Amino acid sequence: MSSAGASLITMGHDHNHSHGVTATGKHRKRLIAVLCITLGVVGIQVIGAVVSGSLALLADAGHMLSDAAGVFIALMAAWIATRPASDQRTYGYQRAEVLAALANALILIVIAVVIMIEAIRRFGETTEIHTDVMLWAAILGAVANLVSLLILQGAQKESLNVRGAYLEVLGDLLGSIAVIVAAIVIMTTGFSAADPIASVLIALMIIPRAWHLLRDVVDVLLEATPKGVDVNMIREHIMAVDGVVEAHDIHIWTITSGVPVFSAHVVVEDDVLNATGADSILDQLGSCLGRHFDTEHCTFQLEPVSHSEHESHQHA
């Protein structure tokens, strides 16, 4: 360190950031099985919707297609976690998951809007619906969703991505039940408006999830502070370390889901900023961030008080 008090930049944790098998990666085969089942049922339901003339069945197919995209994103996240970083992409391809989620959210919104518009158009019309095809395609979808739920049941407590896929399949099951009920109502009463009503209900199930997903993606892309992280509390923890005088330029953002990143300028007493003192402070700061805030990617710039005062006079 120079006599002028040059800043020290370092990582607060072990520099070995190689990735092992994640919780999602551990259950990759389960997710692949669910993805194959879901895509297969989507194909059958689209054909059934065309043959039967049921908008509700087509809406349910769109619902399941969007959830297949969600499962695909979970698989992508597991694969991306194993990809090494490079000099050109220092964080690897971890943002690819966020971009895929953005595409998924936009597709969900488009599907929901198209379903709502078509459902409203059909309310004043009499449309012939082949309820037998509609009912059996919906039952097949419900059975497939139950099988997928059983496949994911044992893994959904271990991984957030698998948990998300589990909840999406559960939403699919509710959509299939809505189509089954609509088919039975039309078969028994002739009330054909049950089909667009079921379509609207499915669209209303899609929109909130699409909105929350889009909001989360925008937060990541705008590098917003991760949910549940209190910057003032982090500052208090940093200030509690012996020798620390001030903390400023604190930034916390997210590279992708589950990968928060932290950086800060930390002003310390001049007499503790030697090789031993700096190591001790960095160890304490890194340990604190990792233990209390589950953040392993930490960068601290240590500044002696004298250098900090020099900077403040320059900017005065």
TAKASUL-V279727 format. One record per backbone hydrogen bond with DSSP energy under -0.5 kcal/mol. CO is the residue of the C=O (numbers start at 1). NH is the residue of the N-H. E is the energy in kcal/mol with one decimal. If there is no record, write none. Layout:
# TAKASUL-V279727
CO | NH | E
CO | NH | E
This chain:
# TAKASUL-V279727
2 | 5 | -1.6
7 | 9 | -0.5
8 | 302 | -2.1
10 | 300 | -1.7
15 | 17 | -1.1
22 | 26 | -2.0
23 | 27 | -0.8
24 | 27 | -0.9
25 | 28 | -1.5
27 | 31 | -1.8
28 | 32 | -2.4
29 | 33 | -2.2
30 | 34 | -2.3
31 | 35 | -2.6
32 | 36 | -2.4
33 | 37 | -2.3
34 | 38 | -2.7
35 | 39 | -2.5
36 | 40 | -2.1
37 | 41 | -2.2
38 | 42 | -2.4
39 | 43 | -2.0
40 | 44 | -1.8
41 | 45 | -2.9
42 | 46 | -2.5
43 | 47 | -2.0
44 | 48 | -2.6
45 | 49 | -2.7
46 | 50 | -2.1
47 | 51 | -2.4
48 | 52 | -2.9
49 | 53 | -2.1
52 | 130 | -2.1
53 | 55 | -0.6
54 | 58 | -1.4
55 | 59 | -2.8
56 | 60 | -2.4
57 | 61 | -1.9
58 | 62 | -2.2
59 | 63 | -2.4
60 | 64 | -2.5
61 | 65 | -2.3
62 | 66 | -2.2
63 | 67 | -1.7
64 | 68 | -2.1
65 | 69 | -1.8
66 | 70 | -1.5
67 | 71 | -2.2
68 | 72 | -2.3
69 | 73 | -2.1
70 | 74 | -1.8
71 | 75 | -2.2
72 | 76 | -2.6
73 | 77 | -2.6
74 | 78 | -1.7
75 | 79 | -2.1
76 | 80 | -3.2
77 | 81 | -1.7
79 | 82 | -1.4
80 | 83 | -1.7
89 | 86 | -2.2
89 | 92 | -2.3
91 | 94 | -1.2
93 | 96 | -1.8
94 | 97 | -1.0
94 | 98 | -0.5
95 | 99 | -2.2
96 | 100 | -2.4
97 | 101 | -2.1
98 | 102 | -2.1
99 | 103 | -2.2
100 | 104 | -2.3
101 | 105 | -2.5
102 | 106 | -2.3
103 | 107 | -2.3
104 | 108 | -2.4
105 | 109 | -2.1
106 | 110 | -2.2
107 | 111 | -2.7
108 | 112 | -2.5
109 | 113 | -2.4
110 | 114 | -2.5
111 | 115 | -2.4
112 | 116 | -2.4
113 | 117 | -2.5
114 | 118 | -2.4
115 | 119 | -2.6
116 | 120 | -2.4
117 | 121 | -2.1
118 | 122 | -1.7
119 | 123 | -0.9
120 | 123 | -0.6
121 | 124 | -0.6
122 | 125 | -1.7
125 | 127 | -0.7
129 | 131 | -1.4
130 | 134 | -2.0
131 | 135 | -3.0
132 | 136 | -2.3
133 | 137 | -2.3
134 | 138 | -1.9
135 | 139 | -2.5
136 | 140 | -2.3
137 | 141 | -1.9
138 | 142 | -2.3
139 | 143 | -2.6
140 | 144 | -2.5
141 | 145 | -2.3
142 | 146 | -2.2
143 | 147 | -2.3
144 | 148 | -2.4
145 | 149 | -2.4
146 | 150 | -2.0
147 | 151 | -2.0
148 | 152 | -2.1
149 | 153 | -1.4
150 | 154 | -0.6
152 | 155 | -1.2
152 | 156 | -1.8
155 | 158 | -1.7
155 | 159 | -1.0
159 | 163 | -2.4
160 | 164 | -2.5
161 | 165 | -2.1
162 | 166 | -2.5
163 | 167 | -2.3
164 | 168 | -2.0
165 | 169 | -2.3
166 | 170 | -2.0
167 | 171 | -2.0
168 | 172 | -1.9
169 | 173 | -2.2
170 | 174 | -1.8
171 | 175 | -2.0
172 | 176 | -2.5
173 | 177 | -2.2
174 | 178 | -2.0
175 | 179 | -1.8
176 | 180 | -2.4
177 | 181 | -2.6
178 | 182 | -2.2
179 | 183 | -2.6
180 | 184 | -2.4
181 | 185 | -2.5
182 | 186 | -2.4
183 | 187 | -2.4
184 | 188 | -2.2
185 | 189 | -2.5
185 | 190 | -0.6
185 | 191 | -0.7
186 | 190 | -1.5
190 | 192 | -1.6
191 | 194 | -1.6
192 | 195 | -1.6
192 | 196 | -0.6
193 | 197 | -2.0
194 | 198 | -2.2
195 | 199 | -1.9
196 | 200 | -2.4
197 | 201 | -2.2
198 | 202 | -2.2
199 | 203 | -2.4
200 | 204 | -2.6
201 | 205 | -1.2
202 | 206 | -1.5
203 | 207 | -2.3
204 | 208 | -0.8
205 | 209 | -0.7
206 | 210 | -2.3
207 | 211 | -2.6
208 | 212 | -2.5
209 | 213 | -2.3
210 | 214 | -2.5
211 | 215 | -2.6
212 | 216 | -2.3
213 | 217 | -2.2
214 | 218 | -2.5
215 | 219 | -2.1
216 | 220 | -1.8
217 | 221 | -2.6
218 | 222 | -2.4
219 | 224 | -3.0
220 | 223 | -1.3
226 | 229 | -1.7
228 | 230 | -0.6
229 | 231 | -0.7
230 | 234 | -2.0
231 | 235 | -2.5
232 | 236 | -2.1
233 | 237 | -2.0
234 | 238 | -2.4
235 | 239 | -2.6
236 | 240 | -1.2
238 | 241 | -1.5
241 | 244 | -2.0
243 | 269 | -2.2
246 | 267 | -2.8
248 | 265 | -2.7
251 | 263 | -2.3
253 | 261 | -3.0
256 | 259 | -2.4
259 | 255 | -2.5
259 | 256 | -0.5
260 | 297 | -0.7
261 | 253 | -2.1
262 | 299 | -2.1
263 | 251 | -2.8
264 | 266 | -0.5
264 | 301 | -2.7
265 | 248 | -2.5
265 | 267 | -0.5
266 | 303 | -2.8
267 | 245 | -3.4
267 | 246 | -1.6
268 | 305 | -1.5
269 | 272 | -1.1
269 | 273 | -0.6
270 | 273 | -1.1
272 | 274 | -1.8
274 | 278 | -3.1
275 | 279 | -1.8
276 | 280 | -2.1
277 | 281 | -2.4
278 | 282 | -2.6
279 | 283 | -2.4
280 | 284 | -2.2
281 | 285 | -2.7
282 | 286 | -2.8
283 | 287 | -2.4
284 | 288 | -2.3
285 | 289 | -2.4
286 | 290 | -2.2
287 | 291 | -2.4
288 | 292 | -2.7
288 | 293 | -0.5
289 | 293 | -1.5
289 | 295 | -1.3
290 | 294 | -0.6
296 | 298 | -1.4
297 | 262 | -2.7
298 | 12 | -1.8
299 | 264 | -1.7
300 | 10 | -1.2
300 | 302 | -0.7
301 | 266 | -2.9
302 | 8 | -1.4
303 | 268 | -2.7
304 | 308 | -2.3
305 | 309 | -2.5
306 | 310 | -1.8
307 | 311 | -2.1
308 | 312 | -2.1
309 | 313 | -1.9
310 | 314 | -1.8
311 | 315 | -1.8
313 | 316 | -0.6
